[in-house]
Amino acid sequence: MRWIQTLSWPGLEAYNSAARQTLTNPDTQLTEGFVKAHDRLKFYWILGAGHSVGGLSELSHAILRRCIVKDNKAK
């Protein structure tokens, strides 16, 4: 995302070179989205959500919540 490039922080170069990680539905093995992260900046791409994550299926919600909560508890 372009706006991230306007941030002034020492981790920007490392964030730019970080790989996107796939968020996969364990039941269907379908890709639900991606996350790219460095330090405390995490950017989530949610596939099929349009402008609202609220439009996701309950299973997609559960996968996204699990990823975010797991990340936050690990810190």
PyMOL Python script that loads the backbone (N, CA, C, O; Angstrom):
from pymol import cmd

cmd.read_pdbstr("""\
ATOM      1  N   MET A   1       0.831  -1.165   0.000  1.00  0.00           N
ATOM      2  CA  MET A   1       0.000   0.000   0.000  1.00  0.00           C
ATOM      3  C   MET A   1       0.887   1.243   0.000  1.00  0.00           C
ATOM      4  O   MET A   1       1.894   1.314   0.704  1.00  0.00           O
ATOM      5  N   ARG A   2       0.497   2.184  -0.782  1.00  0.00           N
ATOM      6  CA  ARG A   2       1.307   3.402  -0.938  1.00  0.00           C
ATOM      7  C   ARG A   2       1.458   4.189   0.359  1.00  0.00           C
ATOM      8  O   ARG A   2       2.529   4.733   0.630  1.00  0.00           O
ATOM      9  N   TRP A   3       0.402   4.257   1.160  1.00  0.00           N
ATOM     10  CA  TRP A   3       0.476   5.079   2.375  1.00  0.00           C
ATOM     11  C   TRP A   3       1.532   4.566   3.338  1.00  0.00           C
ATOM     12  O   TRP A   3       2.101   5.346   4.102  1.00  0.00           O
ATOM     13  N   ILE A   4       1.802   3.277   3.316  1.00  0.00           N
ATOM     14  CA  ILE A   4       2.838   2.731   4.202  1.00  0.00           C
ATOM     15  C   ILE A   4       4.198   3.317   3.838  1.00  0.00           C
ATOM     16  O   ILE A   4       5.040   3.532   4.710  1.00  0.00           O
ATOM     17  N   GLN A   5       4.409   3.575   2.555  1.00  0.00           N
ATOM     18  CA  GLN A   5       5.688   4.132   2.111  1.00  0.00           C
ATOM     19  C   GLN A   5       5.894   5.570   2.596  1.00  0.00           C
ATOM     20  O   GLN A   5       7.019   6.070   2.585  1.00  0.00           O
ATOM     21  N   THR A   6       4.829   6.228   3.018  1.00  0.00           N
ATOM     22  CA  THR A   6       4.959   7.600   3.536  1.00  0.00           C
ATOM     23  C   THR A   6       5.315   7.624   5.020  1.00  0.00           C
ATOM     24  O   THR A   6       5.615   8.687   5.565  1.00  0.00           O
ATOM     25  N   LEU A   7       5.287   6.476   5.673  1.00  0.00           N
ATOM     26  CA  LEU A   7       5.629   6.427   7.094  1.00  0.00           C
ATOM     27  C   LEU A   7       7.124   6.666   7.285  1.00  0.00           C
ATOM     28  O   LEU A   7       7.955   6.204   6.503  1.00  0.00           O
ATOM     29  N   SER A   8       7.430   7.380   8.315  1.00  0.00           N
ATOM     30  CA  SER A   8       8.839   7.649   8.633  1.00  0.00           C
ATOM     31  C   SER A   8       9.195   6.853   9.884  1.00  0.00           C
ATOM     32  O   SER A   8       8.934   7.296  11.002  1.00  0.00           O
ATOM     33  N   TRP A   9       9.787   5.685   9.695  1.00  0.00           N
ATOM     34  CA  TRP A   9      10.190   4.846  10.824  1.00  0.00           C
ATOM     35  C   TRP A   9      11.348   3.961  10.397  1.00  0.00           C
ATOM     36  O   TRP A   9      11.466   3.620   9.220  1.00  0.00           O
ATOM     37  N   PRO A  10      12.188   3.592  11.325  1.00  0.00           N
ATOM     38  CA  PRO A  10      13.402   2.844  10.974  1.00  0.00           C
ATOM     39  C   PRO A  10      13.141   1.443  10.425  1.00  0.00           C
ATOM     40  O   PRO A  10      14.048   0.840   9.853  1.00  0.00           O
ATOM     41  N   GLY A  11      11.937   0.911  10.580  1.00  0.00           N
ATOM     42  CA  GLY A  11      11.650  -0.443  10.110  1.00  0.00           C
ATOM     43  C   GLY A  11      11.083  -0.531   8.711  1.00  0.00           C
ATOM     44  O   GLY A  11      10.770  -1.625   8.240  1.00  0.00           O
ATOM     45  N   LEU A  12      10.941   0.608   8.028  1.00  0.00           N
ATOM     46  CA  LEU A  12      10.292   0.603   6.711  1.00  0.00           C
ATOM     47  C   LEU A  12      11.015  -0.281   5.703  1.00  0.00           C
ATOM     48  O   LEU A  12      10.368  -1.036   4.977  1.00  0.00           O
ATOM     49  N   GLU A  13      12.309  -0.205   5.643  1.00  0.00           N
ATOM     50  CA  GLU A  13      13.065  -1.018   4.681  1.00  0.00           C
ATOM     51  C   GLU A  13      12.883  -2.509   4.966  1.00  0.00           C
ATOM     52  O   GLU A  13      12.706  -3.304   4.043  1.00  0.00           O
ATOM     53  N   ALA A  14      12.929  -2.881   6.237  1.00  0.00           N
ATOM     54  CA  ALA A  14      12.732  -4.291   6.601  1.00  0.00           C
ATOM     55  C   ALA A  14      11.310  -4.733   6.294  1.00  0.00           C
ATOM     56  O   ALA A  14      11.102  -5.858   5.839  1.00  0.00           O
ATOM     57  N   TYR A  15      10.324  -3.871   6.533  1.00  0.00           N
ATOM     58  CA  TYR A  15       8.938  -4.196   6.197  1.00  0.00           C
ATOM     59  C   TYR A  15       8.808  -4.417   4.689  1.00  0.00           C
ATOM     60  O   TYR A  15       8.182  -5.381   4.250  1.00  0.00           O
ATOM     61  N   ASN A  16       9.394  -3.531   3.911  1.00  0.00           N
ATOM     62  CA  ASN A  16       9.310  -3.647   2.448  1.00  0.00           C
ATOM     63  C   ASN A  16       9.900  -4.962   1.950  1.00  0.00           C
ATOM     64  O   ASN A  16       9.399  -5.530   0.980  1.00  0.00           O
ATOM     65  N   SER A  17      10.947  -5.452   2.591  1.00  0.00           N
ATOM     66  CA  SER A  17      11.581  -6.682   2.130  1.00  0.00           C
ATOM     67  C   SER A  17      10.975  -7.942   2.760  1.00  0.00           C
ATOM     68  O   SER A  17      11.338  -9.057   2.383  1.00  0.00           O
ATOM     69  N   ALA A  18      10.059  -7.773   3.712  1.00  0.00           N
ATOM     70  CA  ALA A  18       9.423  -8.934   4.344  1.00  0.00           C
ATOM     71  C   ALA A  18       8.477  -9.624   3.356  1.00  0.00           C
ATOM     72  O   ALA A  18       7.845  -8.975   2.523  1.00  0.00           O
ATOM     73  N   ALA A  19       8.397 -10.924   3.465  1.00  0.00           N
ATOM     74  CA  ALA A  19       7.505 -11.704   2.596  1.00  0.00           C
ATOM     75  C   ALA A  19       6.085 -11.702   3.145  1.00  0.00           C
ATOM     76  O   ALA A  19       5.879 -11.657   4.357  1.00  0.00           O
ATOM     77  N   ARG A  20       5.110 -11.751   2.244  1.00  0.00           N
ATOM     78  CA  ARG A  20       3.718 -11.911   2.681  1.00  0.00           C
ATOM     79  C   ARG A  20       3.509 -13.362   3.085  1.00  0.00           C
ATOM     80  O   ARG A  20       3.949 -14.280   2.393  1.00  0.00           O
ATOM     81  N   GLN A  21       2.839 -13.558   4.205  1.00  0.00           N
ATOM     82  CA  GLN A  21       2.503 -14.898   4.665  1.00  0.00           C
ATOM     83  C   GLN A  21       1.049 -15.194   4.287  1.00  0.00           C
ATOM     84  O   GLN A  21       0.192 -14.316   4.374  1.00  0.00           O
ATOM     85  N   THR A  22       0.780 -16.412   3.875  1.00  0.00           N
ATOM     86  CA  THR A  22      -0.559 -16.810   3.461  1.00  0.00           C
ATOM     87  C   THR A  22      -1.403 -17.197   4.668  1.00  0.00           C
ATOM     88  O   THR A  22      -0.926 -17.890   5.567  1.00  0.00           O
ATOM     89  N   LEU A  23      -2.661 -16.749   4.688  1.00  0.00           N
ATOM     90  CA  LEU A  23      -3.636 -17.172   5.689  1.00  0.00           C
ATOM     91  C   LEU A  23      -4.533 -18.202   5.008  1.00  0.00           C
ATOM     92  O   LEU A  23      -5.309 -17.867   4.113  1.00  0.00           O
ATOM     93  N   THR A  24      -4.422 -19.440   5.435  1.00  0.00           N
ATOM     94  CA  THR A  24      -5.114 -20.548   4.779  1.00  0.00           C
ATOM     95  C   THR A  24      -6.197 -21.118   5.677  1.00  0.00           C
ATOM     96  O   THR A  24      -5.999 -21.292   6.880  1.00  0.00           O
ATOM     97  N   ASN A  25      -7.346 -21.408   5.076  1.00  0.00           N
ATOM     98  CA  ASN A  25      -8.428 -22.064   5.790  1.00  0.00           C
ATOM     99  C   ASN A  25      -8.026 -23.524   6.004  1.00  0.00           C
ATOM    100  O   ASN A  25      -7.821 -24.248   5.030  1.00  0.00           O
ATOM    101  N   PRO A  26      -7.909 -23.973   7.261  1.00  0.00           N
ATOM    102  CA  PRO A  26      -7.437 -25.341   7.503  1.00  0.00           C
ATOM    103  C   PRO A  26      -8.430 -26.419   7.044  1.00  0.00           C
ATOM    104  O   PRO A  26      -8.036 -27.560   6.803  1.00  0.00           O
ATOM    105  N   ASP A  27      -9.705 -26.063   6.923  1.00  0.00           N
ATOM    106  CA  ASP A  27     -10.703 -27.047   6.504  1.00  0.00           C
ATOM    107  C   ASP A  27     -10.736 -27.235   4.991  1.00  0.00           C
ATOM    108  O   ASP A  27     -10.884 -28.357   4.506  1.00  0.00           O
ATOM    109  N   THR A  28     -10.598 -26.136   4.242  1.00  0.00           N
ATOM    110  CA  THR A  28     -10.714 -26.211   2.787  1.00  0.00           C
ATOM    111  C   THR A  28      -9.378 -26.068   2.069  1.00  0.00           C
ATOM    112  O   THR A  28      -9.281 -26.323   0.869  1.00  0.00           O
ATOM    113  N   GLN A  29      -8.341 -25.659   2.812  1.00  0.00           N
ATOM    114  CA  GLN A  29      -7.021 -25.371   2.248  1.00  0.00           C
ATOM    115  C   GLN A  29      -7.042 -24.212   1.253  1.00  0.00           C
ATOM    116  O   GLN A  29      -6.099 -24.041   0.480  1.00  0.00           O
ATOM    117  N   LEU A  30      -8.122 -23.411   1.269  1.00  0.00           N
ATOM    118  CA  LEU A  30      -8.200 -22.244   0.401  1.00  0.00           C
ATOM    119  C   LEU A  30      -7.490 -21.068   1.062  1.00  0.00           C
ATOM    120  O   LEU A  30      -7.488 -20.937   2.286  1.00  0.00           O
ATOM    121  N   THR A  31      -6.898 -20.227   0.248  1.00  0.00           N
ATOM    122  CA  THR A  31      -6.247 -19.019   0.754  1.00  0.00           C
ATOM    123  C   THR A  31      -7.317 -18.000   1.099  1.00  0.00           C
ATOM    124  O   THR A  31      -8.114 -17.618   0.242  1.00  0.00           O
ATOM    125  N   GLU A  32      -7.340 -17.553   2.363  1.00  0.00           N
ATOM    126  CA  GLU A  32      -8.315 -16.565   2.833  1.00  0.00           C
ATOM    127  C   GLU A  32      -7.738 -15.153   2.787  1.00  0.00           C
ATOM    128  O   GLU A  32      -8.484 -14.174   2.769  1.00  0.00           O
ATOM    129  N   GLY A  33      -6.405 -15.048   2.767  1.00  0.00           N
ATOM    130  CA  GLY A  33      -5.781 -13.733   2.742  1.00  0.00           C
ATOM    131  C   GLY A  33      -4.294 -13.839   2.958  1.00  0.00           C
ATOM    132  O   GLY A  33      -3.705 -14.915   2.857  1.00  0.00           O
ATOM    133  N   PHE A  34      -3.696 -12.703   3.259  1.00  0.00           N
ATOM    134  CA  PHE A  34      -2.258 -12.623   3.472  1.00  0.00           C
ATOM    135  C   PHE A  34      -1.978 -11.646   4.597  1.00  0.00           C
ATOM    136  O   PHE A  34      -2.805 -10.787   4.903  1.00  0.00           O
ATOM    137  N   VAL A  35      -0.818 -11.775   5.208  1.00  0.00           N
ATOM    138  CA  VAL A  35      -0.357 -10.796   6.183  1.00  0.00           C
ATOM    139  C   VAL A  35       1.114 -10.525   5.912  1.00  0.00           C
ATOM    140  O   VAL A  35       1.888 -11.439   5.629  1.00  0.00           O
ATOM    141  N   LYS A  36       1.485  -9.265   6.003  1.00  0.00           N
ATOM    142  CA  LYS A  36       2.879  -8.862   5.871  1.00  0.00           C
ATOM    143  C   LYS A  36       3.216  -8.103   7.137  1.00  0.00           C
ATOM    144  O   LYS A  36       2.453  -7.235   7.561  1.00  0.00           O
ATOM    145  N   ALA A  37       4.356  -8.420   7.751  1.00  0.00           N
ATOM    146  CA  ALA A  37       4.647  -7.824   9.047  1.00  0.00           C
ATOM    147  C   ALA A  37       6.129  -7.585   9.249  1.00  0.00           C
ATOM    148  O   ALA A  37       6.987  -8.293   8.723  1.00  0.00           O
ATOM    149  N   HIS A  38       6.386  -6.561  10.030  1.00  0.00           N
ATOM    150  CA  HIS A  38       7.721  -6.318  10.583  1.00  0.00           C
ATOM    151  C   HIS A  38       7.515  -5.561  11.882  1.00  0.00           C
ATOM    152  O   HIS A  38       6.786  -4.570  11.929  1.00  0.00           O
ATOM    153  N   ASP A  39       8.162  -6.035  12.929  1.00  0.00           N
ATOM    154  CA  ASP A  39       8.047  -5.424  14.246  1.00  0.00           C
ATOM    155  C   ASP A  39       6.566  -5.382  14.627  1.00  0.00           C
ATOM    156  O   ASP A  39       5.921  -6.431  14.647  1.00  0.00           O
ATOM    157  N   ARG A  40       6.014  -4.225  14.924  1.00  0.00           N
ATOM    158  CA  ARG A  40       4.617  -4.160  15.359  1.00  0.00           C
ATOM    159  C   ARG A  40       3.660  -3.748  14.254  1.00  0.00           C
ATOM    160  O   ARG A  40       2.463  -3.613  14.508  1.00  0.00           O
ATOM    161  N   LEU A  41       4.148  -3.545  13.033  1.00  0.00           N
ATOM    162  CA  LEU A  41       3.275  -3.208  11.916  1.00  0.00           C
ATOM    163  C   LEU A  41       2.873  -4.486  11.195  1.00  0.00           C
ATOM    164  O   LEU A  41       3.723  -5.221  10.692  1.00  0.00           O
ATOM    165  N   LYS A  42       1.575  -4.743  11.151  1.00  0.00           N
ATOM    166  CA  LYS A  42       1.035  -5.904  10.433  1.00  0.00           C
ATOM    167  C   LYS A  42      -0.058  -5.408   9.490  1.00  0.00           C
ATOM    168  O   LYS A  42      -0.964  -4.679   9.897  1.00  0.00           O
ATOM    169  N   PHE A  43       0.040  -5.810   8.237  1.00  0.00           N
ATOM    170  CA  PHE A  43      -0.963  -5.423   7.257  1.00  0.00           C
ATOM    171  C   PHE A  43      -1.630  -6.682   6.731  1.00  0.00           C
ATOM    172  O   PHE A  43      -0.962  -7.591   6.237  1.00  0.00           O
ATOM    173  N   TYR A  44      -2.959  -6.729   6.841  1.00  0.00           N
ATOM    174  CA  TYR A  44      -3.733  -7.895   6.415  1.00  0.00           C
ATOM    175  C   TYR A  44      -4.449  -7.607   5.108  1.00  0.00           C
ATOM    176  O   TYR A  44      -5.103  -6.573   4.972  1.00  0.00           O
ATOM    177  N   TRP A  45      -4.332  -8.523   4.133  1.00  0.00           N
ATOM    178  CA  TRP A  45      -5.130  -8.516   2.914  1.00  0.00           C
ATOM    179  C   TRP A  45      -6.150  -9.628   3.094  1.00  0.00           C
ATOM    180  O   TRP A  45      -5.767 -10.788   3.248  1.00  0.00           O
ATOM    181  N   ILE A  46      -7.427  -9.308   3.077  1.00  0.00           N
ATOM    182  CA  ILE A  46      -8.479 -10.303   3.244  1.00  0.00           C
ATOM    183  C   ILE A  46      -9.170 -10.477   1.898  1.00  0.00           C
ATOM    184  O   ILE A  46      -9.795  -9.547   1.390  1.00  0.00           O
ATOM    185  N   LEU A  47      -9.056 -11.663   1.325  1.00  0.00           N
ATOM    186  CA  LEU A  47      -9.623 -11.933   0.008  1.00  0.00           C
ATOM    187  C   LEU A  47     -11.137 -12.072   0.087  1.00  0.00           C
ATOM    188  O   LEU A  47     -11.669 -12.674   1.020  1.00  0.00           O
ATOM    189  N   GLY A  48     -11.816 -11.515  -0.889  1.00  0.00           N
ATOM    190  CA  GLY A  48     -13.259 -11.647  -0.977  1.00  0.00           C
ATOM    191  C   GLY A  48     -14.042 -10.804   0.010  1.00  0.00           C
ATOM    192  O   GLY A  48     -15.255 -10.976   0.127  1.00  0.00           O
ATOM    193  N   ALA A  49     -13.388  -9.899   0.722  1.00  0.00           N
ATOM    194  CA  ALA A  49     -14.093  -9.099   1.721  1.00  0.00           C
ATOM    195  C   ALA A  49     -14.657  -7.808   1.150  1.00  0.00           C
ATOM    196  O   ALA A  49     -15.494  -7.170   1.789  1.00  0.00           O
ATOM    197  N   GLY A  50     -14.223  -7.413  -0.022  1.00  0.00           N
ATOM    198  CA  GLY A  50     -14.672  -6.134  -0.561  1.00  0.00           C
ATOM    199  C   GLY A  50     -14.226  -5.011   0.356  1.00  0.00           C
ATOM    200  O   GLY A  50     -13.073  -4.973   0.785  1.00  0.00           O
ATOM    201  N   HIS A  51     -15.131  -4.104   0.656  1.00  0.00           N
ATOM    202  CA  HIS A  51     -14.801  -2.980   1.534  1.00  0.00           C
ATOM    203  C   HIS A  51     -15.097  -3.283   2.988  1.00  0.00           C
ATOM    204  O   HIS A  51     -14.855  -2.440   3.852  1.00  0.00           O
ATOM    205  N   SER A  52     -15.613  -4.460   3.276  1.00  0.00           N
ATOM    206  CA  SER A  52     -16.030  -4.761   4.639  1.00  0.00           C
ATOM    207  C   SER A  52     -15.669  -6.181   5.013  1.00  0.00           C
ATOM    208  O   SER A  52     -16.125  -7.135   4.382  1.00  0.00           O
ATOM    209  N   VAL A  53     -14.847  -6.320   6.045  1.00  0.00           N
ATOM    210  CA  VAL A  53     -14.523  -7.661   6.533  1.00  0.00           C
ATOM    211  C   VAL A  53     -15.777  -8.317   7.087  1.00  0.00           C
ATOM    212  O   VAL A  53     -15.851  -9.543   7.172  1.00  0.00           O
ATOM    213  N   GLY A  54     -16.762  -7.515   7.465  1.00  0.00           N
ATOM    214  CA  GLY A  54     -18.026  -8.058   7.965  1.00  0.00           C
ATOM    215  C   GLY A  54     -18.750  -8.943   6.963  1.00  0.00           C
ATOM    216  O   GLY A  54     -19.639  -9.707   7.340  1.00  0.00           O
ATOM    217  N   GLY A  55     -18.381  -8.850   5.693  1.00  0.00           N
ATOM    218  CA  GLY A  55     -19.007  -9.672   4.669  1.00  0.00           C
ATOM    219  C   GLY A  55     -18.415 -11.071   4.568  1.00  0.00           C
ATOM    220  O   GLY A  55     -18.852 -11.872   3.742  1.00  0.00           O
ATOM    221  N   LEU A  56     -17.427 -11.368   5.400  1.00  0.00           N
ATOM    222  CA  LEU A  56     -16.797 -12.686   5.361  1.00  0.00           C
ATOM    223  C   LEU A  56     -17.686 -13.749   5.980  1.00  0.00           C
ATOM    224  O   LEU A  56     -18.586 -13.441   6.762  1.00  0.00           O
ATOM    225  N   SER A  57     -17.432 -14.979   5.634  1.00  0.00           N
ATOM    226  CA  SER A  57     -18.137 -16.093   6.254  1.00  0.00           C
ATOM    227  C   SER A  57     -17.702 -16.219   7.716  1.00  0.00           C
ATOM    228  O   SER A  57     -16.657 -15.691   8.096  1.00  0.00           O
ATOM    229  N   GLU A  58     -18.474 -16.898   8.518  1.00  0.00           N
ATOM    230  CA  GLU A  58     -18.133 -17.092   9.931  1.00  0.00           C
ATOM    231  C   GLU A  58     -16.789 -17.813  10.066  1.00  0.00           C
ATOM    232  O   GLU A  58     -16.010 -17.502  10.967  1.00  0.00           O
ATOM    233  N   LEU A  59     -16.516 -18.760   9.190  1.00  0.00           N
ATOM    234  CA  LEU A  59     -15.247 -19.479   9.246  1.00  0.00           C
ATOM    235  C   LEU A  59     -14.079 -18.535   8.944  1.00  0.00           C
ATOM    236  O   LEU A  59     -13.039 -18.605   9.599  1.00  0.00           O
ATOM    237  N   SER A  60     -14.249 -17.661   7.961  1.00  0.00           N
ATOM    238  CA  SER A  60     -13.204 -16.693   7.645  1.00  0.00           C
ATOM    239  C   SER A  60     -12.969 -15.753   8.821  1.00  0.00           C
ATOM    240  O   SER A  60     -11.827 -15.415   9.132  1.00  0.00           O
ATOM    241  N   HIS A  61     -14.045 -15.334   9.470  1.00  0.00           N
ATOM    242  CA  HIS A  61     -13.914 -14.503  10.668  1.00  0.00           C
ATOM    243  C   HIS A  61     -13.089 -15.225  11.726  1.00  0.00           C
ATOM    244  O   HIS A  61     -12.193 -14.637  12.331  1.00  0.00           O
ATOM    245  N   ALA A  62     -13.389 -16.486  11.943  1.00  0.00           N
ATOM    246  CA  ALA A  62     -12.688 -17.262  12.974  1.00  0.00           C
ATOM    247  C   ALA A  62     -11.199 -17.377  12.662  1.00  0.00           C
ATOM    248  O   ALA A  62     -10.368 -17.262  13.563  1.00  0.00           O
ATOM    249  N   ILE A  63     -10.860 -17.599  11.412  1.00  0.00           N
ATOM    250  CA  ILE A  63      -9.455 -17.715  11.018  1.00  0.00           C
ATOM    251  C   ILE A  63      -8.738 -16.395  11.246  1.00  0.00           C
ATOM    252  O   ILE A  63      -7.633 -16.380  11.788  1.00  0.00           O
ATOM    253  N   LEU A  64      -9.348 -15.288  10.842  1.00  0.00           N
ATOM    254  CA  LEU A  64      -8.740 -13.974  11.009  1.00  0.00           C
ATOM    255  C   LEU A  64      -8.582 -13.639  12.491  1.00  0.00           C
ATOM    256  O   LEU A  64      -7.523 -13.165  12.901  1.00  0.00           O
ATOM    257  N   ARG A  65      -9.609 -13.875  13.297  1.00  0.00           N
ATOM    258  CA  ARG A  65      -9.515 -13.614  14.741  1.00  0.00           C
ATOM    259  C   ARG A  65      -8.410 -14.437  15.372  1.00  0.00           C
ATOM    260  O   ARG A  65      -7.644 -13.927  16.190  1.00  0.00           O
ATOM    261  N   ARG A  66      -8.319 -15.702  15.001  1.00  0.00           N
ATOM    262  CA  ARG A  66      -7.288 -16.579  15.563  1.00  0.00           C
ATOM    263  C   ARG A  66      -5.892 -16.057  15.228  1.00  0.00           C
ATOM    264  O   ARG A  66      -5.009 -16.066  16.086  1.00  0.00           O
ATOM    265  N   CYS A  67      -5.683 -15.606  13.998  1.00  0.00           N
ATOM    266  CA  CYS A  67      -4.372 -15.081  13.593  1.00  0.00           C
ATOM    267  C   CYS A  67      -4.026 -13.820  14.378  1.00  0.00           C
ATOM    268  O   CYS A  67      -2.902 -13.682  14.859  1.00  0.00           O
ATOM    269  N   ILE A  68      -4.971 -12.909  14.512  1.00  0.00           N
ATOM    270  CA  ILE A  68      -4.704 -11.648  15.204  1.00  0.00           C
ATOM    271  C   ILE A  68      -4.488 -11.885  16.686  1.00  0.00           C
ATOM    272  O   ILE A  68      -3.549 -11.333  17.261  1.00  0.00           O
ATOM    273  N   VAL A  69      -5.323 -12.684  17.316  1.00  0.00           N
ATOM    274  CA  VAL A  69      -5.184 -12.950  18.757  1.00  0.00           C
ATOM    275  C   VAL A  69      -3.885 -13.687  19.037  1.00  0.00           C
ATOM    276  O   VAL A  69      -3.187 -13.376  20.002  1.00  0.00           O
ATOM    277  N   LYS A  70      -3.558 -14.659  18.201  1.00  0.00           N
ATOM    278  CA  LYS A  70      -2.303 -15.395  18.367  1.00  0.00           C
ATOM    279  C   LYS A  70      -1.112 -14.452  18.273  1.00  0.00           C
ATOM    280  O   LYS A  70      -0.188 -14.538  19.083  1.00  0.00           O
ATOM    281  N   ASP A  71      -1.124 -13.546  17.285  1.00  0.00           N
ATOM    282  CA  ASP A  71      -0.037 -12.567  17.135  1.00  0.00           C
ATOM    283  C   ASP A  71       0.075 -11.688  18.366  1.00  0.00           C
ATOM    284  O   ASP A  71       1.180 -11.433  18.846  1.00  0.00           O
ATOM    285  N   ASN A  72      -1.042 -11.225  18.880  1.00  0.00           N
ATOM    286  CA  ASN A  72      -1.027 -10.308  20.012  1.00  0.00           C
ATOM    287  C   ASN A  72      -0.596 -11.013  21.305  1.00  0.00           C
ATOM    288  O   ASN A  72       0.061 -10.400  22.146  1.00  0.00           O
ATOM    289  N   LYS A  73      -0.944 -12.253  21.468  1.00  0.00           N
ATOM    290  CA  LYS A  73      -0.540 -12.983  22.679  1.00  0.00           C
ATOM    291  C   LYS A  73       0.933 -13.346  22.641  1.00  0.00           C
ATOM    292  O   LYS A  73       1.553 -13.522  23.690  1.00  0.00           O
ATOM    293  N   ALA A  74       1.503 -13.460  21.448  1.00  0.00           N
ATOM    294  CA  ALA A  74       2.906 -13.843  21.319  1.00  0.00           C
ATOM    295  C   ALA A  74       3.841 -12.713  21.727  1.00  0.00           C
ATOM    296  O   ALA A  74       5.027 -12.957  21.950  1.00  0.00           O
ATOM    297  N   LYS A  75       3.355 -11.512  21.829  1.00  0.00           N
ATOM    298  CA  LYS A  75       4.203 -10.353  22.136  1.00  0.00           C
ATOM    299  C   LYS A  75       4.320 -10.133  23.631  1.00  0.00           C
ATOM    300  O   LYS A  75       4.996  -9.201  24.067  1.00  0.00           O
TER     301      LYS A  75
END
""", "prot")
cmd.dss("prot")
cmd.show_as("cartoon", "prot")
cmd.util.cbc("prot")
cmd.orient("prot")
